[in-house]
Amino acid sequence: MPHDCRLYLITPPHIDDLSSFKDQVAAALDAGDVACVQLRLKDKDGTPADDGEILRAAEAIGALTHDRDTEFLINDRPDLALRIGADGVHIGQEDAPYDNARAILGDDATIGVTCHNSKHLGLLAGEAGADYVAFGAFFPTQTKDAPTQADPEILRWWNFATTVPSVAIGGITPANCGVLVRARADFLAVSNAVWTHEEGPAAAVRAFLTEINNA
């Protein structure tokens, strides 16, 4: 049976020129099906940008996503997600607890949780009510210092064991994403492979969608 898998874009760790980046986001979203954009402004070691920078970027990018019926999430900060009117938040194991994020954002918000390569953490997040769980890193990544390496088998197991959607993350490119699609990931979270693509973000999105459809 065919399995639907969609793209989930994560912004680069730094946005030097917000006006130019808005054009890149618009081009990426207009290139094909993109389920979600997550604003994640953090150094590789996890140091975040200041609140003002996050809010300015959120206002600009959020308007683009909402015009295109694409979800917009903020990394780590449910308080800022509420303030800007984002659709939800993505939280890591060291970030705001899930219960706190849900209390701040309410039942209708999308809340995803990083679960590294742990079935146990995934089950805990799913039982708590997470809208999705993210496993990774599946491949070497330049975006962050990934604490764990995940095997695609965890996606197969998760799909069989639960109904909570899964997000695969970490070093994913058009060339290597097929194995994750075949392992039944619901979403592919991608960053560097889109924003640094030699032909631009739109070409990257089209390349990903081609490989997803061919997997």
Helices and strands as residue ranges (DSSP letters): E 6-10, H 18-30, E 34-39, H 51-67, E 71-75, H 78-84, E 88-91, H 98-105, E 110-114, H 119-128, E 132-136, H 153-161, E 166-169, H 178-182, E 187-190, H 192-195, H 201-214
